């Protein structure tokens, strides 16, 4: 198994570095990866066989069965043997609900990091033509550091970005409570924001709400260095009051003095290994995955792909998802638009359990 994982990891990392992946190449690699996962991931094979697929032989990524994220909560959706697992990411679901688990080996975690660094780098590079200087951005993260949140894929992602840019964990300005909740250390954050270079301020939606509330309580308006970029990851999970995205971004812009065009949204999940970003434009936010990912919008009732502009469940085919399954059905509603997709909320139905996973 280890040698097979090493071979796949090398192939996928090289493909991600290419940055341009033709459809026929994507199909070939996705189908071959699915066949490998079908053979070695017992939970995936069980789901596929319950749906009538007795082998891993498919000829297009669209024919690969989409595994619902609920399967990651109730099954060990992995091909990594227990003695080769070096990390497990948990979803940050609503309090009281079961969390997904995404197991990683050294090889699959390496692919995950290659994917996140290339995707993040491409996102920052979009501003290069508008006078931004991505290499000068000083990271400031509102989350706890990796040692305080070892099972958070977001925190691992930020730690990887920080290390790649030559920074240590003092760029993290979050803490955890005894119950595991995340809080912003406002004193530490104030010291980190006192900087002359442009900042890269990254946090969840509920952390930005906490930050706005604290600055409003102090009647304080920030003036962050020119060229500062903000990225929020969405997600409230009952940890703060909820605000429409554009309202949140307007409040962030007012309190922190950052233009709306410099505030972007990131979409990621612990069940995936790649992230989507928007370009910080006002109005409808179009999210885009990197070239090694394909997304489709499917009917919750039939599983068939929806027409452009119609709302359905977001399904993501992620070639960086080496250790689990290449095609994941999220619980997010979305619609496809030119060059990407727009999020439209969460599916109302509760997570399926038991044998209902087999027909999701």
Sine and cosine of phi, psi and omega as CSV:
sin_phi,cos_phi,sin_psi,cos_psi,sin_omega,cos_omega
0.00,0.00,-0.69,0.72,-0.04,-1.00
-0.86,0.51,-0.69,0.72,-0.01,-1.00
-0.91,0.41,-0.61,0.79,0.04,-1.00
-0.91,0.42,-0.67,0.74,0.03,-1.00
-0.90,0.43,-0.64,0.77,0.03,-1.00
-0.89,0.46,-0.68,0.73,0.02,-1.00
-0.89,0.45,-0.71,0.70,0.02,-1.00
-0.91,0.41,-0.65,0.76,-0.01,-1.00
-0.88,0.47,-0.68,0.74,0.01,-1.00
-0.90,0.43,-0.67,0.74,0.00,-1.00
-0.90,0.44,-0.71,0.70,-0.05,-1.00
-0.94,0.35,-0.65,0.76,0.03,-1.00
-0.88,0.48,-0.67,0.74,0.02,-1.00
-0.90,0.43,-0.63,0.78,0.01,-1.00
-0.91,0.41,-0.68,0.74,0.02,-1.00
-0.89,0.46,-0.64,0.77,-0.01,-1.00
-0.91,0.41,-0.40,0.92,0.00,-1.00
-0.92,0.40,-0.55,0.84,0.10,-0.99
0.95,0.30,-0.34,0.94,0.09,-1.00
-0.84,-0.54,0.86,-0.51,-0.08,-1.00
-0.79,-0.61,0.96,-0.29,0.03,-1.00
-0.87,0.49,0.41,-0.91,-0.04,-1.00
-0.84,0.54,-0.66,0.75,-0.05,-1.00
-0.92,0.39,-0.57,0.82,0.06,-1.00
-0.93,0.36,-0.68,0.73,0.02,-1.00
-0.86,0.52,-0.73,0.68,0.01,-1.00
-0.84,0.54,-0.74,0.67,-0.06,-1.00
-0.87,0.49,-0.73,0.69,-0.05,-1.00
-0.94,0.33,-0.68,0.74,-0.01,-1.00
-0.88,0.48,-0.68,0.73,-0.02,-1.00
-0.93,0.36,-0.64,0.77,0.03,-1.00
-0.92,0.39,-0.65,0.76,0.02,-1.00
-0.91,0.41,-0.67,0.74,0.04,-1.00
-0.87,0.49,-0.67,0.74,0.02,-1.00
-0.87,0.50,-0.66,0.75,0.05,-1.00
-0.90,0.44,-0.70,0.72,0.00,-1.00
-0.93,0.38,-0.62,0.78,0.04,-1.00
-0.86,0.52,-0.65,0.76,-0.04,-1.00
-0.94,0.34,-0.61,0.80,-0.18,-0.98
-0.95,-0.32,-0.21,0.98,-0.01,-1.00
-0.97,-0.26,0.98,-0.20,-0.09,-1.00
-0.89,0.45,-0.62,0.78,-0.01,-1.00
-0.91,0.41,-0.68,0.74,0.05,-1.00
-0.89,0.46,-0.70,0.71,-0.01,-1.00
-0.88,0.47,-0.65,0.76,0.01,-1.00
-0.89,0.46,-0.70,0.71,0.04,-1.00
-0.87,0.49,-0.72,0.70,-0.02,-1.00
-0.89,0.45,-0.69,0.72,-0.03,-1.00
-0.92,0.38,-0.55,0.83,0.08,-1.00
-0.91,0.41,-0.40,0.91,0.04,-1.00
-1.00,-0.05,0.05,1.00,0.07,-1.00
0.99,-0.11,0.05,1.00,0.02,-1.00
-1.00,-0.10,0.94,-0.34,-0.12,-0.99
-1.00,-0.10,-0.07,1.00,0.07,-1.00
-0.59,-0.81,0.14,-0.99,0.01,-1.00
-1.00,0.02,0.28,0.96,-0.09,-1.00
-1.00,0.08,0.95,-0.31,0.14,-0.99
-0.71,-0.71,0.34,-0.94,-0.10,-1.00
-0.91,-0.42,0.01,1.00,0.06,-1.00
-0.47,-0.88,0.50,-0.87,-0.02,-1.00
-0.89,0.45,-0.46,0.89,0.00,-1.00
-0.93,0.37,-0.29,0.96,0.02,-1.00
-1.00,-0.02,-0.09,1.00,0.02,-1.00
-0.95,0.30,0.75,-0.66,0.03,-1.00
-0.89,0.45,0.76,-0.65,0.03,-1.00
-0.99,0.14,0.80,-0.60,0.00,-1.00
-1.00,-0.04,0.83,-0.56,0.01,-1.00
-0.93,0.38,0.52,-0.85,-0.01,-1.00
-0.88,0.48,-0.41,0.91,0.02,-1.00
-0.88,0.47,-0.41,0.91,0.04,-1.00
-0.90,0.43,-0.52,0.86,0.04,-1.00
-0.94,0.33,-0.27,0.96,0.01,-1.00
-1.00,0.03,-0.51,0.86,-0.17,-0.98
-0.90,-0.43,-0.08,1.00,0.00,-1.00
-0.68,-0.74,0.36,-0.93,0.14,-0.99
-1.00,0.08,1.00,0.06,-0.08,-1.00
-0.99,0.15,0.96,0.27,-0.07,-1.00
-0.40,-0.91,0.44,-0.90,0.13,-0.99
-0.96,-0.28,0.05,1.00,-0.03,-1.00
-1.00,0.06,0.85,-0.53,0.05,-1.00
-0.88,0.47,0.47,-0.88,-0.04,-1.00
-0.80,0.60,-0.61,0.79,-0.06,-1.00
-0.98,0.22,-0.08,1.00,0.03,-1.00
-0.94,-0.35,0.07,1.00,-0.01,-1.00
-0.99,0.12,0.85,-0.53,0.00,-1.00
-0.93,-0.37,-0.15,0.99,0.02,-1.00
-0.42,-0.91,0.52,-0.85,0.15,-0.99
-0.66,-0.75,0.81,-0.59,0.03,-1.00
-0.99,-0.15,0.69,-0.73,0.05,-1.00
-0.94,-0.34,0.57,-0.82,0.10,-1.00
-0.95,0.31,0.45,-0.89,0.02,-1.00
-0.99,-0.14,0.82,0.57,-0.10,-0.99
-0.92,0.40,0.17,-0.98,0.02,-1.00
-0.83,0.56,0.64,-0.77,-0.02,-1.00
-0.78,0.63,0.74,-0.67,0.03,-1.00
1.00,-0.10,-0.20,0.98,0.03,-1.00
-0.98,-0.21,0.47,-0.88,-0.01,-1.00
-0.92,0.39,0.52,-0.85,-0.01,-1.00
-0.99,-0.14,0.53,-0.85,0.18,-0.98
-0.95,0.32,0.40,-0.92,0.09,-1.00
-0.76,-0.64,0.79,-0.61,0.03,-1.00
-0.84,-0.54,0.95,-0.31,-0.08,-1.00
-1.00,0.07,0.60,-0.80,0.00,-1.00
-0.75,-0.66,0.61,-0.79,0.20,-0.98
-1.00,-0.09,0.09,-1.00,0.06,-1.00
-0.85,0.52,-0.63,0.78,-0.05,-1.00
-0.94,0.35,-0.73,0.68,-0.04,-1.00
-0.93,0.36,-0.55,0.84,0.05,-1.00
-0.92,0.39,-0.56,0.83,0.07,-1.00
-0.89,0.45,-0.67,0.74,0.05,-1.00
-0.90,0.43,-0.67,0.74,0.05,-1.00
-0.82,0.57,-0.70,0.71,-0.05,-1.00
-0.95,0.32,-0.61,0.79,0.08,-1.00
-0.88,0.48,-0.67,0.75,-0.01,-1.00
-0.90,0.43,-0.76,0.65,-0.07,-1.00
-0.91,0.40,-0.60,0.80,0.00,-1.00
-0.94,0.35,-0.65,0.76,0.02,-1.00
-0.94,0.35,-0.64,0.76,0.02,-1.00
-0.92,0.40,-0.67,0.74,0.01,-1.00
-0.92,0.39,-0.67,0.74,0.02,-1.00
-0.88,0.48,-0.64,0.77,0.03,-1.00
-0.91,0.42,-0.61,0.79,0.03,-1.00
-0.89,0.45,-0.73,0.68,0.01,-1.00
-0.90,0.43,-0.58,0.81,-0.05,-1.00
-0.92,0.40,-0.33,0.94,0.01,-1.00
-0.88,0.48,-0.43,0.90,-0.03,-1.00
-1.00,0.03,-0.09,1.00,-0.11,-0.99
-0.86,0.51,-0.55,0.84,-0.01,-1.00
-0.98,0.19,-0.07,1.00,-0.01,-1.00
-0.93,-0.36,0.36,0.93,0.08,-1.00
1.00,0.01,-0.01,1.00,0.02,-1.00
-0.97,0.25,0.39,-0.92,0.01,-1.00
-0.80,-0.60,0.99,0.13,-0.10,-0.99
-0.82,0.58,-0.55,0.83,-0.05,-1.00
-0.92,0.38,-0.37,0.93,-0.02,-1.00
-1.00,0.04,-0.18,0.98,-0.07,-1.00
-0.90,0.43,0.78,-0.63,0.03,-1.00
-0.99,-0.11,0.88,-0.47,-0.06,-1.00
-0.93,0.37,0.68,-0.74,0.17,-0.99
-0.67,-0.74,0.89,-0.45,-0.10,-1.00
-0.93,-0.38,0.73,-0.69,-0.03,-1.00
-0.99,0.15,-0.15,0.99,-0.05,-1.00
-0.99,0.13,0.23,-0.97,0.18,-0.98
-0.92,0.40,0.30,-0.95,0.06,-1.00
-0.96,0.27,0.26,-0.97,-0.06,-1.00
-0.82,0.57,-0.62,0.79,-0.04,-1.00
-0.93,0.37,-0.35,0.94,0.02,-1.00
-1.00,-0.03,-0.27,0.96,-0.01,-1.00
-0.62,-0.78,0.91,0.42,-0.13,-0.99
-0.92,0.38,-0.29,0.96,-0.04,-1.00
-0.97,-0.24,0.20,0.98,0.02,-1.00
-1.00,-0.08,0.86,-0.50,0.05,-1.00
-0.92,0.40,-0.56,0.83,0.03,-1.00
-0.89,0.45,-0.72,0.69,-0.01,-1.00
-0.91,0.41,-0.63,0.77,0.07,-1.00
-0.88,0.47,-0.66,0.75,0.04,-1.00
-0.86,0.52,-0.74,0.67,-0.03,-1.00
-0.92,0.40,-0.62,0.78,0.06,-1.00
-0.89,0.47,-0.63,0.78,0.03,-1.00
-0.91,0.42,-0.68,0.73,0.04,-1.00
-0.89,0.46,-0.71,0.71,0.00,-1.00
-0.87,0.50,-0.73,0.68,0.01,-1.00
-0.89,0.46,-0.67,0.74,-0.02,-1.00
-0.90,0.44,-0.45,0.89,0.00,-1.00
-0.99,-0.12,0.12,0.99,0.12,-0.99
1.00,0.09,0.39,0.92,-0.03,-1.00
-0.93,-0.38,0.43,-0.90,0.05,-1.00
-0.99,-0.12,-0.09,-1.00,-0.10,-0.99
-0.96,0.28,0.00,1.00,0.04,-1.00
-0.96,0.29,-0.02,1.00,0.08,-1.00
-0.99,0.14,-0.15,0.99,0.03,-1.00
-1.00,0.04,0.78,-0.63,-0.06,-1.00
-0.89,-0.46,0.42,0.91,0.04,-1.00
-0.92,-0.40,0.34,-0.94,0.08,-1.00
-0.73,-0.69,0.15,-0.99,0.08,-1.00
-0.86,-0.51,0.56,-0.83,0.08,-1.00
-1.00,0.10,0.10,-0.99,0.04,-1.00
-0.89,0.47,-0.42,0.91,0.04,-1.00
-1.00,0.01,0.01,1.00,0.04,-1.00
1.00,-0.04,0.00,1.00,0.04,-1.00
-0.95,0.32,0.46,-0.89,0.00,-1.00
-0.99,-0.10,0.68,-0.73,0.06,-1.00
-0.74,-0.67,0.47,-0.88,0.08,-1.00
-1.00,0.02,0.77,-0.64,0.12,-0.99
-1.00,0.09,0.99,-0.12,-0.16,-0.99
-0.92,0.39,-0.54,0.84,0.04,-1.00
-0.92,0.38,-0.70,0.71,0.03,-1.00
-0.89,0.45,-0.67,0.74,0.01,-1.00
-0.88,0.48,-0.67,0.74,0.00,-1.00
-0.85,0.52,-0.63,0.78,0.03,-1.00
-0.92,0.39,-0.64,0.77,-0.02,-1.00
-0.94,0.33,-0.53,0.85,-0.02,-1.00
-0.97,0.24,-0.24,0.97,0.02,-1.00
-0.99,0.16,0.99,0.12,-0.16,-0.99
-0.55,-0.83,0.54,-0.84,0.02,-1.00
-1.00,-0.03,-0.43,0.90,0.04,-1.00
-0.98,0.18,0.46,-0.89,0.05,-1.00
-0.88,0.47,0.54,-0.84,-0.09,-1.00
-0.96,-0.26,0.39,-0.92,0.20,-0.98
-0.90,-0.43,0.99,-0.13,-0.08,-1.00
-0.99,-0.16,0.87,-0.49,-0.18,-0.98
-0.79,-0.62,0.79,-0.61,0.04,-1.00
-0.25,-0.97,0.13,-0.99,0.05,-1.00
-0.98,0.19,0.26,-0.97,0.02,-1.00
-0.87,0.49,-0.69,0.73,-0.06,-1.00
-0.93,0.36,-0.48,0.88,0.06,-1.00
-0.94,0.34,-0.61,0.79,0.06,-1.00
-0.92,0.39,-0.57,0.82,0.08,-1.00
-0.89,0.46,-0.70,0.71,0.04,-1.00
-0.87,0.50,-0.65,0.76,-0.01,-1.00
-0.91,0.41,-0.70,0.72,0.02,-1.00
-0.88,0.48,-0.70,0.72,-0.01,-1.00
-0.89,0.46,-0.66,0.76,0.00,-1.00
-0.92,0.40,-0.69,0.73,0.00,-1.00
-0.93,0.36,-0.53,0.85,0.07,-1.00
-0.93,0.37,-0.63,0.77,0.04,-1.00
-0.87,0.49,-0.59,0.81,-0.01,-1.00
-1.00,0.03,0.01,1.00,-0.06,-1.00
0.81,0.58,0.69,0.72,-0.08,-1.00
-0.91,-0.41,0.68,-0.73,0.13,-0.99
-0.87,-0.49,0.77,-0.63,-0.03,-1.00
-0.99,0.14,0.23,-0.97,0.11,-0.99
-0.59,-0.81,0.98,0.17,-0.07,-1.00
-0.95,0.30,0.40,-0.92,-0.07,-1.00
-0.82,0.57,0.58,-0.82,0.03,-1.00
-0.85,0.53,0.68,-0.74,-0.02,-1.00
1.00,-0.06,-0.05,1.00,0.02,-1.00
-0.87,0.49,0.65,-0.76,0.06,-1.00
-0.91,-0.41,0.65,-0.76,0.09,-1.00
-0.88,-0.48,0.65,-0.76,0.09,-1.00
-0.75,-0.67,0.83,-0.56,0.09,-1.00
-0.91,-0.41,0.56,-0.83,-0.18,-0.98
-0.98,-0.18,0.08,1.00,-0.09,-1.00
0.96,0.28,-0.05,-1.00,0.11,-0.99
1.00,0.05,0.89,-0.45,0.07,-1.00
-0.93,-0.37,-0.67,0.74,0.09,-1.00
0.80,0.59,0.51,0.86,0.03,-1.00
0.96,0.27,0.22,0.98,-0.08,-1.00
-1.00,-0.09,-0.06,1.00,0.09,-1.00
-0.29,-0.96,0.11,-0.99,0.14,-0.99
-0.91,0.40,0.48,-0.88,-0.03,-1.00
-0.99,-0.12,0.57,-0.83,0.01,-1.00
-0.74,-0.68,0.63,-0.78,0.15,-0.99
-0.81,0.59,0.56,-0.83,-0.11,-0.99
-0.82,0.57,-0.73,0.68,-0.04,-1.00
-0.91,0.41,-0.55,0.83,0.07,-1.00
-0.92,0.40,-0.68,0.73,0.04,-1.00
-0.88,0.48,-0.73,0.68,-0.03,-1.00
-0.91,0.41,-0.57,0.82,0.06,-1.00
-0.91,0.42,-0.66,0.76,0.02,-1.00
-0.92,0.39,-0.64,0.77,0.06,-1.00
-0.88,0.48,-0.71,0.71,-0.03,-1.00
-0.88,0.47,-0.67,0.74,-0.02,-1.00
-0.92,0.39,-0.73,0.68,-0.09,-1.00
-0.97,0.24,-0.57,0.82,-0.09,-1.00
-0.98,-0.22,-0.10,0.99,0.06,-1.00
0.92,0.38,0.57,0.82,0.01,-1.00
-0.92,-0.39,0.79,-0.61,0.00,-1.00
-0.84,0.54,0.53,-0.85,-0.02,-1.00
-0.85,0.53,-0.53,0.85,-0.03,-1.00
-0.93,0.35,-0.20,0.98,0.03,-1.00
-0.98,-0.20,0.16,0.99,0.03,-1.00
-0.92,-0.38,0.87,-0.50,-0.06,-1.00
-0.84,-0.55,0.25,-0.97,0.06,-1.00
-0.91,-0.42,0.61,-0.79,0.10,-1.00
-0.91,-0.41,0.62,-0.79,0.07,-1.00
-0.86,-0.51,0.87,-0.50,0.05,-1.00
-0.53,-0.85,0.27,-0.96,0.00,-1.00
-0.56,-0.83,0.48,-0.88,0.02,-1.00
-0.92,0.38,-0.39,0.92,-0.01,-1.00
-0.99,0.17,-0.14,0.99,0.03,-1.00
-0.93,-0.38,0.16,-0.99,0.03,-1.00
-0.85,-0.52,0.07,1.00,0.03,-1.00
-0.74,-0.67,0.33,-0.94,-0.07,-1.00
-0.82,-0.57,0.45,-0.90,0.11,-0.99
-0.95,-0.33,0.53,-0.85,0.02,-1.00
-0.74,-0.67,0.46,-0.89,0.21,-0.98
-0.98,-0.21,0.00,-1.00,-0.08,-1.00
-0.97,-0.26,0.26,0.97,0.07,-1.00
0.97,0.26,0.32,0.95,0.00,-1.00
-0.99,0.11,0.57,-0.82,0.02,-1.00
-0.95,0.32,0.29,-0.96,-0.02,-1.00
0.99,0.11,-0.55,-0.84,-0.01,-1.00
-0.89,0.45,0.78,-0.62,-0.05,-1.00
-0.99,-0.13,0.92,-0.40,0.02,-1.00
-1.00,-0.02,0.87,-0.50,0.03,-1.00
-1.00,-0.06,0.58,-0.81,-0.01,-1.00
-0.75,-0.66,0.75,-0.66,0.15,-0.99
-1.00,0.07,0.34,-0.94,0.06,-1.00
-0.95,0.30,0.14,-0.99,-0.13,-0.99
-0.88,0.47,-0.37,0.93,-0.02,-1.00
-1.00,0.02,0.28,0.96,0.04,-1.00
-0.74,-0.67,0.62,-0.79,0.15,-0.99
-0.82,-0.57,0.60,-0.80,0.02,-1.00
-0.84,-0.55,0.56,-0.83,0.11,-0.99
-0.64,-0.77,0.43,-0.90,0.00,-1.00
-0.95,-0.32,0.84,-0.54,-0.12,-0.99
-0.86,-0.51,0.46,-0.89,0.05,-1.00
-0.93,0.37,0.76,-0.65,0.06,-1.00
-0.91,0.42,-0.42,0.91,-0.04,-1.00
-1.00,0.09,-0.70,0.71,-0.12,-0.99
-0.94,-0.33,-0.33,0.94,-0.07,-1.00
0.99,0.14,-0.07,1.00,-0.02,-1.00
-0.97,0.23,0.48,-0.88,-0.02,-1.00
-0.94,0.35,0.69,-0.72,-0.01,-1.00
-0.99,0.12,0.35,-0.94,0.10,-1.00
-0.96,0.27,0.36,-0.93,0.01,-1.00
-0.83,0.56,0.73,-0.68,0.03,-1.00
1.00,-0.04,-0.27,0.96,0.03,-1.00
-1.00,0.08,0.56,-0.83,-0.06,-1.00
-1.00,0.00,0.71,-0.71,0.05,-1.00
-0.35,-0.94,-0.19,-0.98,0.01,-1.00
-0.98,0.17,0.68,-0.73,0.04,-1.00
-0.98,0.18,0.83,-0.56,0.09,-1.00
-0.89,-0.45,0.68,-0.73,-0.14,-0.99
-0.80,-0.60,0.82,-0.57,0.09,-1.00
-0.98,-0.20,0.95,-0.32,-0.16,-0.99
-0.88,-0.47,0.95,-0.31,-0.02,-1.00
-0.92,0.40,-0.28,0.96,0.04,-1.00
-0.99,0.15,-0.12,0.99,-0.02,-1.00
-0.99,0.13,0.93,0.37,-0.11,-0.99
-0.94,0.35,-0.66,0.75,-0.23,-0.97
-1.00,0.08,-0.16,0.99,-0.12,-0.99
-0.81,-0.59,-1.00,-0.02,0.02,-1.00
-0.55,-0.83,0.59,-0.81,-0.13,-0.99
-0.98,0.21,-0.40,0.91,-0.06,-1.00
-0.85,-0.53,0.88,-0.47,-0.09,-1.00
-0.88,-0.47,0.74,-0.67,0.12,-0.99
-1.00,-0.09,0.89,-0.46,-0.03,-1.00
-0.99,0.12,0.04,-1.00,0.13,-0.99
-0.97,-0.26,0.35,0.94,0.00,-1.00
-0.99,-0.16,0.69,-0.72,0.13,-0.99
-1.00,0.04,0.64,-0.77,-0.04,-1.00
-0.43,-0.90,0.19,-0.98,0.15,-0.99
-0.68,-0.73,0.58,-0.82,0.01,-1.00
-0.99,0.13,0.66,-0.75,0.07,-1.00
-0.71,-0.70,0.10,-1.00,-0.01,-1.00
-0.85,0.52,0.78,-0.63,0.06,-1.00
0.95,0.32,0.21,0.98,0.04,-1.00
0.25,-0.97,-0.55,-0.83,-0.03,-1.00
-0.53,-0.85,0.36,-0.93,0.07,-1.00
-0.89,-0.45,0.70,-0.71,0.09,-1.00
-0.98,0.21,0.61,-0.79,-0.06,-1.00
-0.79,-0.61,0.29,0.96,0.01,-1.00
0.90,-0.43,-0.21,-0.98,-0.03,-1.00
-0.94,-0.33,0.52,-0.85,0.08,-1.00
-0.90,0.43,0.64,-0.77,-0.11,-0.99
-0.98,0.21,-0.47,0.88,-0.10,-1.00
-0.93,0.36,0.54,-0.84,0.05,-1.00
-0.95,0.32,0.27,-0.96,-0.03,-1.00
-0.92,0.39,0.70,-0.72,0.02,-1.00
-0.94,0.34,0.44,-0.90,0.00,-1.00
-0.78,-0.62,0.30,-0.95,0.12,-0.99
0.81,0.59,-0.72,-0.69,-0.10,-0.99
-0.93,0.37,-0.30,0.95,0.02,-1.00
-0.90,0.43,-0.34,0.94,0.08,-1.00
-0.89,0.46,-0.49,0.87,-0.13,-0.99
-0.95,0.30,-0.34,0.94,-0.05,-1.00
-0.92,-0.40,0.09,1.00,-0.04,-1.00
-0.91,0.41,0.00,0.00,0.00,0.00
